[in-house]
Amino acid sequence: MRVVSLLPSSTEILFAIGAGDDVVGVTHECDFPAQALTLPRLTSSALAHGASSGEIDRHVRASLHAGSSLYHLDSALLERLAPDLIITQELCKVCAVSYEIVDRAAKRLTVDPRVVSLEPSSLADVFDTIRYVGELTGHADRARRVIAALETRIAAVRERTLHATAKPRVLVLEWTDPPMSGGHWTPGLVELAGGTPVLGNPGANSQTLTWDMIAREDPDMIVVGPCGFNLEQTRAAVAELSSNAVWRSLRAVRSDAVHLIDGNAYLNRPGPRLVDTAEMIAGFVEAHRSGT
């Protein structure tokens, strides 16, 4: 089988279940595992490299308002790769090339690939997605083993938080300018890690917040992992907030309870590494409880 993965998360799933040798093309954002970096890249971004959070947000809003795509798909390369299966998504036009663009390109191919859209909105959905991709690619047994190993780690996180009496209120920011809270699987990860999610939107898209809303909630902890940003970019985004008086006044900021993570790798991709994220947030929560 020849598989094109147009999602970083599905690329990670494919390699995790032993289907990496079937993958013939990926996106420009598929950077894990390392083998994915050697594969033909079918997409590119219309966003300016090195732009600030606010600049990116304005570009995104203007593009979506104009009906433009944030991503380019190389249809000629797709034709040459002749896939049997294309994995894409309809969940978010900002996060990856849209289903409509992929579907149009697939219909123009001389081959007739199956186009599959993945739409997980919770950690349980991610496990179902791993199982489904395993069935699609003939790696169902390996997929079941991967899920079992992830569930064992999840059980260990639950055990760590089972008897905790304090559940700190945790705000997860998936963007900083404007501030946006974590949706979909993110509030569930916070609960799993022993925290109480603040201003989250479980099972649905992240929400744009106001600083007044955040100030009223005044969370105990803040986890910052902007969508598509690595750790260095996240540090820069948080540094930009230092001029914001509301940000500086927040309890979490004053008590040094702001934790930065690589949102691109650990928060925004609905794949196996979401379990890593739950483990990381559990560590932040435990440190907060102990006052360290």
Secondary structure as UniProt FT lines:
FT   STRAND          3..5
FT   HELIX           8..16
FT   TURN            17..18
FT   HELIX           20..22
FT   STRAND          23..26
FT   TURN            28..29
FT   HELIX           34..38
FT   STRAND          43..45
FT   TURN            49..50
FT   HELIX           53..66
FT   STRAND          71..73
FT   HELIX           75..81
FT   STRAND          85..88
FT   TURN            93..95
FT   HELIX           99..107
FT   STRAND          114..117
FT   HELIX           123..137
FT   HELIX           140..161
FT   TURN            162..163
FT   STRAND          169..176
FT   TURN            177..178
FT   STRAND          179..181
FT   STRAND          183..184
FT   HELIX           186..192
FT   TURN            193..194
FT   STRAND          196..197
FT   STRAND          201..202
FT   HELIX           211..217
FT   STRAND          221..224
FT   TURN            227..228
FT   HELIX           231..240
FT   HELIX           241..243
FT   HELIX           245..249
FT   HELIX           251..254
FT   TURN            255..256
FT   STRAND          258..260
FT   HELIX           263..266
FT   TURN            272..273
FT   HELIX           274..290
//
